[in-house]
Structures are given as structure tokens and as C-alpha cells.
Amino acid sequence: MMETKRFAGTDHTGNIKFSVIIPARNEENYIGRCLDSLVAAAKPYPGQVEVITVLNRCTDRTEEVASSYGAVIVKNDSKNLSQIRNAGIQAARGEIIVTIDADSWVTDNMLTEIDRLLATGQWIGGGVRSQFERVSLGIIVSGMLLIVPLLFKYGLVTVGLFWGYKKDFEAIGGFNENMLMAEDAEFAKRLKQWGKQQGKKYGTVTKASMTTSCRKFDKYGDWGVVKNPKIIWAYLKGTDRKHADETYYEIQR
């Protein structure tokens, strides 16, 4: 039997330090692992961590699973990850925003590391050190074919999980709702630029890490990007509805 109310819910009246935003479309098979990792990461901050699950056209038990942990439920049916994440950010009550995908999970010290870095006053926010749950030559090659062109376009930034003060997320307008793909890299570039204006640097959490599932590789094959190089151009363009739907918004979990 799952323990309830592991996070600060909608009826919580105390101060919220962290708001963790999770976009979710039919994630009943993955989100529990993500939430379990956040439960462990939240232990040093009792009553100060809320998790906001943004349900997107769910037809499975995602809401039931998320609610059982005490997550705040927000619904947004758009086929646009930027809009989905922004809906969660808008609902957030925390001082610090953290975004993570439902099929990823973090080490127990993730929130304490984010807190430590922000407390120095040197960092505007940033990304994390991350890895896939399994590795193969195909995954490495496919990953490089996607990452290298994006680095040329958006600069040296880390993605995967974003963290920073809510005021700074709002100052740059959140995630760009004109972007359907690579919105995370575009967001990172703008956060980095905003930090430079504030005399702060874009950071990477290196003493904690995030792991993400290989479900897209499981579905399309480890060499999928090599076999379908058009996807690289779709990521670089960022507004290709056909490839965005195939990759994110119409994928069957």
C-alpha cells in the first residue's frame, strides 16, 4: 500500500521551498519511480516540497498514482511541452522551480545540491549531470548526432532537469511556447543570458545526477537517429509539428 501525502499538497499552509514540475501523458508505468526518487530527495525539507503533475490528455492511471503521493494536479491538454511546463510553473508556490520528466529519476541529494548552489549567489540556475538507464553504441551515436548540432545552435548548456528561482523563470518568460521541440535547449540559452545580465553563471549539478529511461530508443531502435536523420533538422528547427507529434505528443506509451 502506497503511503499518502508524501509531498505538500494543495491544503498545505506552510512555506514551500521547492516546486517540482512534472509533465505527464499516460505515465502510469514510469511516474512512480520518478516520484519515489523525489520523496527521498525531499526528506531534508519536510513540508517544503510540492510536486505539480501537469496531466496532458491522460487516459490511464497517471492522476491516481500522482495523487496518491500528494502531488498537486494541474491539467493542460495542449500539444506543446512549453505550454505544459509553463502551466505547472504558473501554479507553483515554491521559491525554487525544478522541472523533470516523468520517465526520469534523481539521486537522493539532488534538492540539497540545488539548494547549496543557489545559496552561493553565483548561479542563476541550470541543468544537471544525467545519463540514460542503459548504454549502447547506437545510443551514443544517436545522442551525439542530436547533441552536437544543438550545442552549435544554443551554446554549451546542460539540460534534462532545470532548476532556479521562480522569479528568474518568470523574468525570461518561462519556456518558449513557439517551440515544439528543443524547447529545453532554447530555455537554457535564455536562462544563461539572463544570468549573465545579473552577474551570475549558468550552472550544472555535478554532485547529484539524473537518470532517464530509454523508452524512445526501445521504441524506435538505438540507431533510430542514424536511420532517420530528418529528426536532427526537426530538433534544430524546433517548430516542426509532424516530427514533434511523432516524437512527443502522439507517442503511445
Residue, then its C-alpha position, 0 to 999 in steps of 0.5 A: m500500500m502506497e503511503t499518502k501525502r508524501f509531498a505538500g499538497t494543495d491544503h498545505t499552509g506552510n512555506i514551500k521551498f521547492s516546486v517540482i514540475i512534472p509533465a505527464r501523458n499516460e505515465e502510469n508505468y514510469i511516474g512512480r519511480c520518478l516520484d519515489s526518487l523525489v520523496a527521498a530527495a525531499k526528506p531534508y525539507p519536510g513540508q517544503v516540497e510540492v510536486i505539480t503533475v501537469l496531466n496532458r490528455c491522460t487516459d490511464r492511471t497517471e492522476e491516481v498514482a500522482s495523487s496518491y503521493g500528494a502531488v498537486i494536479v494541474k491539467n493542460d491538454s495542449k500539444n506543446l511541452s512549453q505550454i505544459r511546463n509553463a502551466g505547472i510553473q504558473a501554479a507553483r508556490g515554491e521559491i525554487i522551480v525544478t522541472i523533470d520528466a516523468d520517465s526520469w529519476v534523481t539521486d537522493n541529494m539532488l534538492t540539497e545540491i540545488d539548494r547549496l548552489l543557489a545559496t552561493g549567489q553565483w548561479i542563476g540556475g541550470g541543468v544537471r549531470s544525467q545519463f540514460e538507464r542503459v548504454s549502447l553504441g547506437i545510443i551514443v551515436s544517436g545522442m551525439l548526432l542530436i547533441v552536437p548540432l544543438l550545442f552549435k545552435y544554443g551554446l554549451v548548456t546542460v539540460g534534462l532537469f532545470w532548476g532556479y528561482k521562480k522569479d528568474f523563470e518568470a523574468i525570461g518568460g518561462f519556456n518558449e511556447n513557439m517551440l515544439m521541440a528543443e524547447d529545453a535547449e532554447f530555455a537554457k540559452r535564455l536562462k544563461q543570458w539572463g544570468k549573465q545580465q545579473g552577474k551570475k553563471y549558468g550552472t550544472v549539478t555535478k554532485a547529484s545526477m539524473t537518470t532517464s529511461c530509454r523508452k524512445f530508443d526501445k521504441y524506435g531502435d538505438w540507431g533510430v537517429v542514424k536511420n532517420p536523420k530528418i529528426i536532427w533538422a526537426y530538433l534544430k528547427g524546433t517548430d516542426r509539428k509532424h516530427a514533434d507529434e511523432t516524437y512527443y505528443e502522439i507517442q503511445r506509451 
